[in-house]
Amino acid sequence: MICGVDEAGRGPVIGPLVVAAVMVEDDAALRSLNVKDSKQLTPRRREELALEIRKRSRIDVMVIEAAQLDEMMSTESLNDIEVRAFASVISSLGAEVVYADACDVDPRRFSRNVRGHLHYSPKMFCEHRADERYPVVSAASIIAKTVRDRRIREIEEELGQTIGSGYAHDEVSLAFLEKWIKEKGDVPPHTRRTWETARKRLSVHKNAKLTDWE
């Protein structure tokens, strides 16, 4: 059995980090679907493929919400968090061979750190851009991305506003964040408070309020 692991949502200021693992006996079925790195697919195509991937494989997904990330990052780095998340979904499936998209600048170190959290010793291949090279990792990237996208839509329904993708380069997300802070005096729910994007905007707002008071 082979397993692919990837994440979605490492960098956004809004929404969760999602880590997904996909396990198959071989990747022939995934190749027949012509899976690709999720970033190369339209949202509609990702959803279509996600349904087919789920029919053909075993899957485990870990969703780490923004508040959980903030709490975890008070004592550990984002890399450490992802290492443990990757190890968790790999352990859950128990694959004999694992391909993973490395989240560390040093893929060997990432592989070594993930292995350190496993209760068994699979063959492991951690590479940058593995989601472009291995269908099983492409499949994992699609699952992770679709799970995160659905969570973002759920957050929009909860807040009653469009929030965009949640990434700091998304003008819709930044406009939402700034409007909420201006109106409420704090960052919105599901925002990663420890992220610089949120901290800077909240600081600017508070400083502006002090200036108004003076």
Order of alpha helices (4+ residues) and beta strands (2+ residues): beta-beta-alpha-alpha-beta-alpha-alpha-beta-alpha-beta-alpha-alpha-alpha-alpha
